[in-house]
């Protein structure tokens, strides 16, 4: 199953000049221009080790492109084993991409998907290997990614998306060419380009013998087919990304108990990729407290956007369920008051996708107490008492908010709700596994977890949503700023056995106390303090520049 799969998807998605905006979702609708695609899959190399599923990857994507409106005479495919005119050599790859780019105009969509070996040569040049690439002379015989970037830069694209399905660990396995490195320079996309990478640095991108594809590519095609559609039948860029990230990480763990988490980086503008017919399960009932027929979430992580005083608040659905709260006795850096116990949450709730931003806070209160200024940075230097005043103002506006779920109110999450949402079904110290470095969250990278490799210490907050989401679409659950919870701080139930004979239902914490609970860690803390289970307490009247909040919407 292991290999260094490099499937380079350069999706230059060019929206029309007359793009219409959907105000309730912040989504741009695609234009009515031509849809042009170049699809390149290289399996049967002449001088390099052959690959298995590169052709399958681009074929699956081609079929979905036809389904979403690409005309066959505007799709150019270069794969091994077909006509000589389609042979994916270096010269033909460059000529085909250039030809397609020159055909594109404002309002068109140009898509280029490449599957095959990829390398970084000793002089730092990133290359894509066509069928005639020679490992003894890679610079001269393979396609420079710089040349492809030049085409992107010269193309009349309004929106540009680059999708990379590539291993980022051992460069001598799988689809990395002999004696070369993987294409690490793709971490820095050109100006105006969004990068969607199949895995983080140090991870393997897996192929699946059941699917006969790379798992990242498989879920891209599945998402375009409608699996990533919202309730209106729209497959948006960010909706597709959420689906692919979630499904890829789950499948990688099922295949090899291995972590593979795709992520987005670059300039993000959401827009509609496809309109499909979505089938909703007929047997699913609305969760308790949800009376509005327009808001009946059917799956964990479903997204809802409310607009309050011209500011968007994006929420994710956390369904009713059971989980084991606390840490096992052998967890690294475990502290007292993390004893494991079973928790049942009988009612689902909505959790804010990101930490509350300064724009959200100031639009409601007229004040911004934050030390690190930035409208999209988390609001911080707020006390628990400050949060209650803010939430009261929000609730005063909720009744008049279009599409707001009836019977719900804003609140701070309980400690149990917070950990349940952070874990999103996982049992490891972090929602993405047992290792944390500063590529995955904003904390003091001098003190990583599960690895000796140190990373960056930014010494400040970052914009919300800068790091990978968990399986339910929630971002920055680890690091950036601590998040206030509703509970008073106190000990968990004692006497826990392996059978979890001590269990609690819908816990709300103690009725009184001196300190309130904080969760999640911050930019100021070590990685161990960012674990899903880490509990911290703070006097509710005090403020600090590493402390902020996240909202929940709970049924009354």
C-alpha angles and dihedrals in degrees: 000000000000122000142131096257114192113188107163112202112187101184108184098188108187115192123203125264087244096057111161120217124225101218097200094057105024089236127145116221118227120249130243099251129116121298111220127183139184113196120187125182122174119191107143107057117188097215104014137063112288123245130221113213110020092105091047091053095058093039092056091049091046091055091052092047089057089051093053097049111281109142115229094235089058095053115088115193127191114187137148122265099027131091121333089241089063096047107134099228123152095258095046093048092054094043093050095049090047092049093050092046091052091051092055120096135178107300094027128113118226117189126184119185121182126183122185146072117337130189146176110220125220092264091056099258116142114221139185114214119228122196092276097050114136117208089209092061108020098157093058098038105040133065116264113230085214088064090051090049089052089056090050091050093050095044118100092242123153094189125025127191125184117193118192124190101189142136113247103192128054107028094197098066135079120336097004109101121248116287094358138111128244118262099272096159088075086080087082108055119197119265111289094021130113118212121212106188123194095220143005124256111290094025132113121233106221135218120214120220090199093054094035087222143081106278094233091052091045093056093045088059092043091050092051089050089065104274088112095046122125122227090277090057095251122138104206127189093250092040089055091047092051091050095047093046093049097045096042095052091048095048093047090054092047092050101046109353083251132140118243115159121172118210143189125237133170135035108350123202115162118224140157117271098178144359113220139168108260122204115211119205108259095211100054115109124206114264117256114285096020106116100155108099089211092060111050105133115209103185141033112271097023108157128234125180123201124187115215120177090344093306122114121230113192117201134187125214117243107193127213112276151125129266141163109256120204133028132293116250093252098053113125114254092009113168136195118284094041096101113153121247137157117258126193119199108195096186129054121227141191118247123199108253092227138016113282107278128221088248090057093047099044094045089060104035103025089230136094114195094174120131094207104053124213129119092232095042118096117270108247141168087066126136126221087252090053089054091055092054091049092048092049090056091048092051090051088060098040098083091060096046114111114242093009111151111251119236093030132109136187117259143149108268118255115248090254092050090049095053092042091053093043093052094045090192098322128121100197126103090263130028089248098047142281099311128075127187131161093266087072104041143004109260138113098303091198086079109048126172127238092003138064093219110110124213142187124317106202094184091214143054123284130214111283115261094030093127136053119292124234124245091280095050097257116143135207094013084144117054135335095094135356112253124223117233127202096243134096109238118256145132121296120240112290132219095057114171129188087266089056091233089172108070134161134204124216094342117201099181129241123336093232141010145133102257135042124222124261124192141187107035125245148237086278097056141079119257092254089064090057095061118128090247101042111126125198131175132209137176105264094230097053127094132206134175093243095055125089138136148247124211131230129196109218132182115253 
